[in-house]
């Protein structure tokens, strides 16, 4: 029985990655410059080449940035914490020294606490934005009720809304 050699994943050039993910090549290069990403390889012509893991990392970065509103600095910290978690898991499994294991666990707990605080700040900002949007809607509904009641336009504090 002949076994086929495992196939290598297809490596994509930066333009292909940008097109597939809806990013600009400039953004991808910037993420690399910030240390958020390291292309899997370089071609003979020194073109960046990206593998499926790189694409997944870029999707993760894009989601955190666009969907969750994280800054690139916050994303960098999250990625570093994830890399440290992976390193700590390996270290934890290879040592039986209770002091080293305790230090590894303390580091992990500290990183998780920092992530929780970052997420709590994000939630607080979002809750404030939601409350402001509710206030604007209420203001607009008040104007609509006045119009429907046939009242002349009242002078309201608009706070930026009509």
N, C-alpha and C positions, 0 to 999 in steps of 0.2 A: 504494500500500500504506500503510495507516494503522497507526502504531505506538501501542500503548496506553501511556499515561503510567505510569511505574513506580509501583507501589503502595507506600505508606508502611507500615512495619510497624505492627501494632496495638500501641498503648501500653496497658499494664496499670496499674491502680491498685494501691496497696500491699497491699490486702486480697487481691486476685487473685494477686499475686506470692507473698504469704505462704502462701496456700492451695496454690498449685501447687508450691512448693518445700519445704513442710513447715517453714517458719520462722514466727516471730511478727512482727507488725508492729513491735513494740518492738525486736526484734533488728535488723530492717532499718533502722529509724531510728537505732539505736545505731551500726551500721556506717557510716551516712552521717555521723553526728556525729564518728566517729573518722577520717573521710576515706577509708575503704575503698571507698566507693561514692558516686557522684553520679548521681541520677536523670536520665534523658535529658531530661525536660521537667517543667513544672508546668502544671496546668490553670488555667482562668480562676478557679476557686475555690481555687487554690493547693494542689491535691492533687498529690502526687508521682506522676509517670507514668514507667513503666519500659519500655524497649525490649528486644528479644532479647539485645543485648549486655549489658545490665544483668542479665538473668536468668542469662546464662552466667557473669558475674562472681560473682554470688551463689552459684551452684552451686559454683564454684571455691572461694570462701571457706568455704562449708559443708563441702565435702569436706576441705579442709585442717584445718578445726576439728574436725569429727566423726570423719572416717576416719583422718586422720594425726595428730591430737592437737596441732596447732599452736595456740599462743596467738594472740590477736588482734594483739598487738604483732609476733609473728613473721610473721603473715599480712601485716600492713601493710608490713613490710620486704620481703617477697617481691614484693608488688604494686608497691612503689616501685622495686625492682630491675628488674622487668619493664618498667615505664614508662620507666625510664632506658635500658634496652636498646633500646627502640623509638626514643627520642630520639637515642641514640648512633648507631644504624644510619643514621638520616636525616642526622645531622651528618657521619658518616664518608663517606657517598656524595656529599656536597655540598662536600667540601674535598679539595684535593690537597696541602695543607700537611703534610709528613711529621711535623712536631712536633705538630700538632693531631691527626693520625691516631694517633700514638703515645700521646698523652694519652687519647684516646677509648678505645683498646685497653687501656691500663693501668687506666682506670676500670672497664671491663668485666671485666677479669681480677680486680680487687679485689672486685667484686660477686659474681662466681662463687665465688671463694674463701670469702667470707662465707656464701654459700648452702651450700657443701659442709660448712663447719664446723657450721652450724646442723643440717644433716641428719645429720652424724656424731654430734652430741650427742643427737639424737632416736633414732638407732639404738642408741647406748649405753644410753639410758634404757629402750628397748624390750627390749634384751638382758638387762638387769638384771631387768626385770619377768618375762621368760620364765624366767630362772633361778630366781626366787623361786617362780613357779608350779610349776616342775618339783620344787623342794624340797617344796612343799606336797603335791603328788601323791605323792611318794615317802613322805612321812610318813603319808599316808592309806593307802597300799598296805601299809605296815608294820603298821598297825592291822588291816587286813583280813586279812593273813597270820596274825596272832596269833589272830584270831577263828576263822579256818578251821582252824588247828592246835589249837583247843580250849584255848588258853592264857588265863589270866586277863588282864584289861586291865593292861598295863604302864604305869608312870608315865613318860611321855615329856614332853620339852619341847615344848609345842604350838606355840609361836610364832604364836599366833592361829588355828591350825587345830584341829579337834576331835581 
